[in-house]
């Protein structure tokens, strides 16, 4: 499924992942739960706790995973140029 939008809220459970392409300058914010953000070819481990944000600084594919079993992750995704 392809979703093309400037703003999204993504609920994720353990075992699920959000795959983001063309995400440079997109702001990811953990609204609830802990998120692990990985970027293809990037050695960083990016962990977002509730209220934390990260702006994607790469053109590579981004994958977001929930980290804690029993806790749903709700992720806000705001694309560059969104108002």
Rosetta blueprint (number, residue, H / E / L):
1 X L
2 X L
3 X L
4 X L
5 X L
6 X L
7 X E
8 X E
9 X E
10 X E
11 X E
12 X E
13 X L
14 X L
15 X L
16 X L
17 X E
18 X E
19 X E
20 X E
21 X L
22 X L
23 X L
24 X L
25 X L
26 X L
27 X E
28 X E
29 X E
30 X E
31 X E
32 X E
33 X L
34 X L
35 X E
36 X E
37 X E
38 X E
39 X E
40 X L
41 X L
42 X L
43 X L
44 X L
45 X L
46 X E
47 X E
48 X E
49 X L
50 X L
51 X L
52 X L
53 X E
54 X E
55 X E
56 X L
57 X L
58 X L
59 X L
60 X L
61 X L
62 X E
63 X E
64 X E
65 X E
66 X E
67 X L
68 X L
69 X L
70 X L
71 X L
72 X L
73 X E
74 X E
75 X E
76 X E
77 X E
78 X E
79 X L
80 X L
81 X L
82 X L
83 X L
